[in-house]
Amino acid sequence: MQHYAPIFEKGFIYDSYACRKEKGTHKAIKRLEKFWQAAENSVGGGLKGKELFCLQCDVSKYFASIDHKILLSIIKKKIFDGKTLRLIEKIIDSSFEKKIYENLFDYRIAGIPIGNLTSQLFANVYLNELDQFVKHSLRQKYYLRYMDDFLILEADKRDLHLLKEKLGKFLKDNLRLTLHPKKANIFPAEKGIDFLGYRIFRHYRLLRKSGVKRFIRRTKAYRIELIKGKMTQEKFDQCLQSWVAYAQFANSWRLRNKIGFITL
């Protein structure tokens, strides 16, 4: 990882934000907000004064669907040392989700474990093929990706429908992946973009309602464990501080004060 991750890193697009140094969820959200502002003010791109639409997609069962043979062929474009390649192949083949039979005698192996450090790199390497296609072949300026969740901003709704078809075909033909049927949507950006735990609007961010409800339920359960002596005060405080740090990135001052009774 120390020696070879930087080789792949050089080939990644700027707007890929998962599992990379100096990236992450907050920077991805801030970049989306900059895209939104730039798109609305884009005179040359023909977007100024027009309604902005968002194409947001998710790859169905991504980690479980990564094809070992295709992944290794992509890696071989950058790594040429035989011993290193044999080690990488052993790591890739050490765990898999399923064998997919094309016929009785022909099958392929798919799936890498989510928790492995190497899997995080390999997952970015795999979808970097999509990134390059979107940026260089489709020439989309307002595109960003966080692992298998990616989106494009555009003023023409019809163009986004065509892009969706092209993206689905590219994923199927080149990476043997499919778009999630319920998570590949086109909608007006002004309705808010649900992305990386927040609901993002043009001038502000909100927390997901479902996330707030989970926090309230979880904190009440933690308080019961604290009273029963099954959780330490230190652990309880860490859980609260973690959520507060997450909530502070959104416009949540009133919400945090409203549910402050939970922490008492």
N, C-alpha and C positions, 0 to 999 in steps of 0.2 A: 504493500500500500504506500509506503514512504517513497519508494523509488519509482513506481509506475503510475500511481494516481495522478501526479503532475503532468505526465505525458498526455493522458486523456483530458485532463482539465484544460489544457491549451486549446483543445478542439471544441470545447463546449461553447454554446452561444452565451452572451451576457445574461439573457433573461431566462435562465434556468436556475431555480432558487433552492432546491432541496438538497440537503446533505453536502453542502459546499461551504468552504471557508468564506466568511464575510458576506454570506447570503442569509437565507432563512425566511420565516413567514412575514415578519414585520417589513423587511426590505421588499418582499414580493408585493405586499399590499401598498406600500408607498409608491412602488413603481407603477402599479395599476392606476393609482390616483394620478400620477404624472401622465400616463398614457391617456387617461380620460380627458385631462385638461388640454393636452397637446392635440388630441383628435378633435375636440370641440373648437379649437382655435386654428385648425389647419385650413388655410385658404387654398394652398396649392393642391392639397389632397381632396378638395371638394367637400370637406366635412363641416366647415363652419356654418352654423345656423341650421343644420339638419339634425334630426333625431338620431341618437347614437344607439346602436344595437350591439349585443354581446353574444358571441357563440362560446358556450362553455361546455367542455367535454371531459369525460372521465373514461379511462380504459377499463373494460370489464375484467375483473379478477386478474389484475395486472401481474403481480409477482408470481402467481400460480400459472400464468400463461407464457412466461418468457421461454422461448425455444432455445435449448442448449446449443444446438448446432448453429443456429443463426447468431447467437450471442458470441460464440467462439470465433465465427468467421469475421465478425465486426472487430473483435479484439485483435485478431491476426493482422488487421490493417495497420496497427500501431506497434505491436510487440512481435519481434522476430527471433528472439532467443529461444531455442528449443527447450531447454530445461525449464525456463519460466513458463512457457506455454503448456508444458506437461503438468506443471504444478497448478496452473490456473484451471486446466481441464479437470484435474482431480477435485479441485474445490467446487467447481460448477456441478460436477456429476455426483458429488458426495451426498447431495440431497435433492429430491425432486418431488413435485406434487403428483404427477401422473404421466403415464405412457399413453400417447394418442395414436391409435392404430389407423393408418391410412388403408391398409388391407391386412390380410392374415399374416403376411411376411414382412410388412414394412410398418415401422412405428417411429415416432419421435418422442423425445423426452422433454417435458416442460415443467417449469417452476423452480424458483430459488427461494431460500428461507428469508423472511422479511428482516429478522433480527441481526443477521450477519453483517459485519462492517463491509466485507467485500461485496455483498449483495446490494448495498446502497450505491456503491460505485458502479457495479454492473448494470443496475437498473437505470442509472443516468446515461451510461454508455449506450444502452439499448435504445432508449427514446431520443438520444441525440440524433439518431437517424431521422426521426420525425421533425426535430427542431431544424435540421439542415434543409429538409424538404420544404417546410413552411417558410423559412426565411429566404432561401435562395431560389427555389422553384416557384412557389406561390407568391413570394415577395411581399409577405405580410409584415407591416411595420409594428403594429400594436398587438404583438403576440407575446405571451409569457407562460411558463410552465413551472409547476411545483410537483415533482414526481409525476404521477399519471393524471393529474388535474391540470388542464390547460385551457386558455381562453384567447379569443381574438375580438378586438373592437373594430366596428365598421359601420358606416352610415347606411349602406345599401343592404337591406335584409335579404334580397334575392342573391346577392353575392355570397352571403354567409351560408345560405342553403347549398349553393354550389360548392363552397369550400368544405362544408360538412361531408358531402358526398366524396370529394376528392381525398379528404383526410381518412375517411372510413376505408376507402379502396386502398390507399397507401398502406395503412396499418395491416389490412388483411393480406395484401399481396406481398409485402416486404418483411413484415414482422410477425405475421400470423396472430395478430391481435384484433380485437373488436371493440368498438365504442359501446359503452354501457347504454342499453336502450332507453333507460329512464334518466340518464345523466348526460345527455348530449342535446342541449337545448339552445334555442335562439330566442332572445327576449329584449325588450327595451332596457337599456342600462339604467334609466331613471327609476325603474322599479327596485333597484338595488341589486348588487351582485354578491351572492352568498359564496364567500371564498375564504378558506383557511380559518374557519371558526368565527368569522365576522360577517356582518352584512354591510357592504360598502356602498355609500352613496357619493354623489359628486363632491359635497362639502363636509361630510361627516361619516363616522363609522358607528355601527351599533353592534351589540353582542347578539348572538343567536338566542332566541327565546328558549329553544330546547336546551341550550347549554346552561342558561341561567336556572332553569327548572332542575336540571341535573345537579347543579352546584348546591341548590337549596336542599334537595333531598339528601345528597351525600353529606353535607355539613351537619344536618340534623342527626344522621346516623353516626357520624364521627363524634358528635357531642355525647350521644348515649354511650359510646365506647369509652369516651373520656371519663364520664361519670362512673362507669363500671370498672375503671382502672385497666381497660384493655388497650388504651392508647395514651401515650404521654402527652403532657401539655406542649412540649416542644414539637412533637410530630403534628399535633393539631394546629399549632400556630404556623408551621411550615406549609400545611395544606391551604390555610387561609391566605397566607402571603403569596403563594403561587397563583391563586385565583385572582387576587387583587392586582398582581403584576399583569396578568392577562387582561383583566377588565380595564385597567388604566389606559391601555392602548386604544380603547374605543371611547366614544363620548358617553360615559357611564357614571358621571358624578352623582346625579340624582338617584340612579339605580343603586349604586353602592351605599348611599345614605339610607335609602328606603329599606334595604335588606340588612342593614347594619345590626339589627336585633339578633341575627343568627350568631354573631360572633360574641355576644355578651355572655 
